[in-house]
Amino acid sequence: MKTILFILPDLNQGGAERVITTLCNELDRTKFCLKLVLFKKEGYYLNHLKDDVEIIELNISRIRYSIFKIIPLINKLKPDIVFTGWGEISAFLSPLIPFFSKTKFVTRETNVVSKHVTRKEILFFYRFYNNFHQIIAQSDDMKNDLIDNFKIHSSKIIKINNPVDFEMINRLKEENIEQGNNTSYKNIVSIGNLSQRKGFDLLLNVFSYLKNEPIKLTIFGDGPDKEQLLIQKNDLQLDNVSFFGKVNNPFPFVKQADLFILSSRYEGFPNVLLEAGACGTYSLANNAPGGINEIIQEGVNGEIYDINDTEGFASRIKQILNKSYQKEQIITSIESRFSKKVIMNHYESLFEKL
């Protein structure tokens, strides 16, 4: 039986946290012993983690200091595999990998690195990334970016898409919410961190062409650009746009939406797009790098359009809202390719080969 040590800052809501929670829950217990290292034992996904997963709390708050506790822990536990699910942790760990001759190291990238990582002190460490025994890219865009811009050997990189936990989503999407049954307008939902990467400023510009339409946009999330986005909304007089903040369970809202929009400037492999499809909701996504074109089956579960064509994107929204789409067809499109059963087979195969 192989011992796998997963490392994350916490289990707050996010793509990396969601994927590692799924891995910890679903990996075969007859083959793997699972230990989860958290800087702080906190976060939404603690409630969704199986009881038999051992949690080791480091009680630290800064990622840059984590290495001083992670290294002694690896020396003590001597795991067969160390799996890091956070870019900065992987960066700081990468030069030290050769000192652990009996442990295999795996990192899972979360974004297109050349677009996402801007700090020079973090970029410096990518020259050591070939030390990892395996690097998981979630999409072809991510894989090619690592090869072309960071000289990572292609043999080191394996593409594994994100898994979708349909059992969890099917349960949570049926939760009752106070939304009403107002049919006088179409309801659009968008979800993400309120930061430059997610492109909500671009989406607000799109809605400047829709302010007089019977369409309501609700944005779920919080982040550093919140005040700036609220100012933009007020300047554009967008009375049909609401910022709802962060919610523990967005799935009932997504399920009831007439359309889901992904406005990101770039992604890794967007879980929200997968989850919108799992809820049976059609999506319109910006033409951006990060696996979006691997998720969207044009005209089946969604479509892709350049959000920088502001007026054209607005026109596409109106066209989509005038059509109807088969919810079961949308769900099947996601489930057949990205269900946790499909994706877990790839992960188990990888861990067994290491």
Summary of the structure (lengths in Angstrom):
residues: 354
radius of gyration: 20.7
end to end distance: 12.6
largest distance: 64.5
contacts: 1170
relative contact order: 0.12
helix: 45%
strand: 19%
